[in-house]
Amino acid sequence: MRSLILFISVVAMLFKLGGTPEIQVHEGQYSRIALTDSTTLETYEFSEDSMLTVLTVCAPQCSSCARVYNKEGEVLRTITPPFVSIFPLAAIDPESGHINWTDNDTWEY
């Protein structure tokens, strides 16, 4: 949990999102944190050595990015959706730790 709070602090500082992060769900290895009204962070700790994160930002259209980090905070892998989309959305399944991607490409040009 300590590494999770540190990670949230670093993300909030790097993106200068402001506000106070609020943990909405913390069940076992899975957590969902509201960084702002329009930004959420989902995490799933696979082990003490790696953590899957999904950051979703809405401004105004929502889009997600997914990465796996090691305990030092280095990116081990960036995970892309299995389809082409301008605004892909991702969510972590709290039970399995798998990523579920959806196509949010409803933007009107």
C-alpha positions in Angstrom: 0.0 0.0 0.0 2.9 2.4 0.8 4.2 2.0 -2.8 0.8 2.7 -4.2 0.5 6.0 -2.3 4.0 7.0 -3.4 3.1 6.1 -7.0 -0.1 8.2 -6.8 1.8 11.1 -5.4 4.4 10.9 -8.2 1.7 10.7 -10.9 -0.2 13.7 -9.4 3.0 15.7 -9.3 4.1 14.8 -12.8 0.8 15.6 -14.4 0.1 18.6 -12.1 -3.5 17.4 -11.8 -4.1 19.1 -8.5 -6.7 18.1 -5.9 -6.4 15.2 -3.5 -6.4 11.6 -4.8 -9.2 9.6 -3.4 -9.1 5.8 -3.2 -12.5 4.6 -4.4 -11.9 0.8 -4.3 -9.1 -1.1 -2.6 -9.8 -4.9 -2.7 -6.8 -7.2 -2.5 -4.4 -6.5 -5.4 -6.8 -4.1 -7.1 -7.3 -0.4 -6.5 -9.1 2.4 -8.2 -8.1 6.0 -7.4 -9.8 9.2 -8.5 -6.9 11.6 -9.1 -9.3 14.4 -10.2 -13.0 14.6 -11.3 -12.0 13.6 -14.8 -8.9 11.3 -14.2 -8.8 7.9 -12.7 -6.0 5.5 -12.0 -6.5 1.7 -11.7 -3.7 -0.5 -10.4 -3.3 -4.2 -10.0 -0.2 -5.5 -8.1 0.9 -8.8 -9.7 3.8 -9.2 -7.2 6.1 -7.1 -5.1 8.1 -6.5 -8.2 5.5 -5.3 -10.8 2.2 -3.4 -11.0 -0.2 -2.9 -13.9 -1.7 0.6 -14.2 -4.5 2.0 -16.3 -4.7 5.8 -16.4 -8.0 7.2 -17.9 -8.3 10.9 -18.6 -11.4 12.7 -19.9 -10.9 16.1 -21.5 -13.7 16.0 -22.8 -13.4 12.6 -24.6 -12.1 9.8 -22.4 -9.0 7.7 -23.3 -6.8 5.3 -21.4 -3.2 4.1 -21.4 -1.9 1.0 -19.7 1.6 0.2 -18.5 3.4 -2.3 -16.3 5.9 -0.7 -13.8 8.6 -2.3 -11.6 9.0 -1.5 -8.0 11.5 1.3 -8.9 8.8 3.0 -11.0 10.3 2.2 -14.3 8.1 1.2 -17.2 8.5 -2.4 -18.1 5.9 -2.5 -20.8 3.3 -0.3 -22.5 0.2 -2.2 -23.4 -1.8 -1.2 -26.4 -5.3 -2.2 -27.4 -5.8 -5.1 -29.8 -7.5 -2.7 -32.3 -7.0 0.7 -33.8 -8.8 3.5 -31.9 -8.2 7.2 -31.4 -9.8 7.0 -27.9 -9.3 3.5 -26.5 -10.7 2.8 -23.0 -9.3 0.2 -20.7 -10.4 -1.2 -17.4 -8.7 -3.8 -15.1 -10.8 -6.8 -14.1 -10.4 -6.8 -10.3 -10.6 -10.6 -10.1 -8.1 -11.6 -12.7 -5.9 -8.6 -13.3 -6.7 -8.7 -17.1 -7.3 -5.6 -19.1 -10.6 -5.1 -20.9 -10.4 -2.7 -23.8 -13.3 -1.0 -25.5 -13.4 1.3 -28.4 -14.5 4.8 -27.4 -14.0 6.3 -30.9 -17.3 8.2 -31.0 -15.7 11.6 -31.4 -17.4 13.7 -34.1 -15.1 15.6 -36.5 
